Amino acid sequence: MLPFSRDQFLAVFAAYNHSIWPAQLLALALGVAIIYAVVRQTKWAGVLASLGLGATWLWTGLFYHLAFFSSINGAAYVFGAGFLLQGLLFLRAATRRDLEFGNAPRFRNYVGYFLLTYAVVLYPLIGIFFGHSLAELPAFGVTPCPVTIFTFGVLLLATRRVPVVLLVVPLLWSLIGGSAAFLLDIPQDWLLLVSGVASLALLTILDRERTRPPRKTPAAP
């Protein structure tokens, strides 16, 4: 049982969206810049992606969770701390150049690009289709669930092994936010549960297969 109603939840989004406008447009521009850099595999794609993701997680933790969501849910202070930590981890990843982009495994590419498209394009369209007004719609880049889905999409496109520490908070939020989406009847967030589990599998199992040494064939007699 959640400590707030669906109407209260959507009212927080409406107040939040009104208060931060036009930050939503800046977040969208940042997301497009990250996608462009990753697709074009530019020299600074890894740094830009890490800095951009860090900014979205820090913003969401500070302004959504701590400043707004905490008014109806005391757990938002814990969520906000987790998002701030994740943002700092991405900033550290930028300095260490932990993320690189090139030719990732094909299936990971497919899933990664789908998640990016979903977070930026399909997510708001699904919300509008199911009756959400623009005022109460969780916006890309400044609210938890689109940020998390977008993050999984970016990480799946990375060619260097993604540090495990970058996966912990997004995975936890995919379980928390994804479960709440069913209770609150937020259809566009239902993919959150799937994205976390699928991304973890693709970033671990397929990487293990890729790095496994080739099986030696017996020499011909």
WOSUL-V192942 format. One record per helix or strand. SS is the DSSP state (H for helix, E for strand). FROM is the first residue (numbers start at 1). LEN is the number of residues. If there is no record, write none. Layout:
BEGIN
ss=[SS & SS]
from=[FROM & FROM]
len=[LEN & LEN]
END
This chain:
BEGIN
ss=[H & H & H & H & H & E & H & H & H & E & H & H & H & H]
from=[6 & 23 & 45 & 69 & 76 & 101 & 106 & 134 & 144 & 158 & 164 & 168 & 187 & 191]
len=[15 & 18 & 22 & 3 & 21 & 1 & 24 & 3 & 13 & 1 & 3 & 17 & 3 & 21]
END
